[in-house]
Amino acid sequence: MRIARVITSGGVTTVRVDDDGSFIPVDDPYAAFAGGKEPQDAAEPVQGELAPPCTPTVVVGIAQNGPGHASPVQAWLKSPRTVTGPGVTVRLRRDAGQTVAEAEVAVVIGRDTTGLTAENAHDYVLGITAVNDLSSPDRAVVDPRNFESKSGEGYTPLGPWIDTALSLDADLPMALFADGVARAETSAGRLPMTPRECLAYVAGWTTLGPGDVVMMGAPHSQAPVHAGETVEIVIGDLRLSTPTS
């Protein structure tokens, strides 16, 4: 199932995206997940614009999960207030050096992660979405904790929806395009530490809950971008577009 959130005239509505692209309101997907079932249709199709597919309380980034890292992975926190939806224009900071876009698998947590291990991680995951982890890596010289480099307004485009059918173990194609030109192409299979292992690592230190997001890292899936370009992140069949200014 493809679960999204849509901005309608009556407010934000949780929907499933039908095969024909229509938005069909559904019951709370997290309550349904906790009950071991899929959410049921709740109303007639609606019209609107896509919002971020979830509203995380916690956004976790996995660092050092890419090529050339000799040290173990670590996790860091990104403000959930940087989350924005598909198609929303993001203004790149002019005072932080080069901006880099990173195409990453984003795992959306379905329930309290108490008891999560690498072996049973799929039992805690609602699904997978795409994320563009926009960054200002030049700030790392003075900001080793990633606060400044990751805190730009709108620097976490997320979406377009959560695909509940995607497996944590899938070697999903990953690509980054700017103005239609491929800047990076790779796959999730090149992550040195698997999504299962990353989730177990994070859950071993802090409890996550419904709607929280873990970004899995960028294995050769990042590239510099410039103001005015439209960045597209491709994770499997998920395509997340972000204009910049």
Secondary structure, DSSP 8 states (H G I E B T S, - for coil): -EEEEEEETTEEEEEEE-TTS-EEEBS-HHHHHHTTS---B-SS-B--EEE-S---S-EEEEES-STT--S--EEEEE-GGGEE-TT--B---SSSS-EEEEEEEEEEE-S--TT--TTTGGGGEEEEEEEE--B-GGGGGT-TTSHHHH-STT-EEEEEEEETT--TT---EEEEEETTEEEEEEEGGG-SS-HHHHHHHHHTTS---TT-EEE---SS-EEEE-TT-EEEEEETTEEEEEEB-
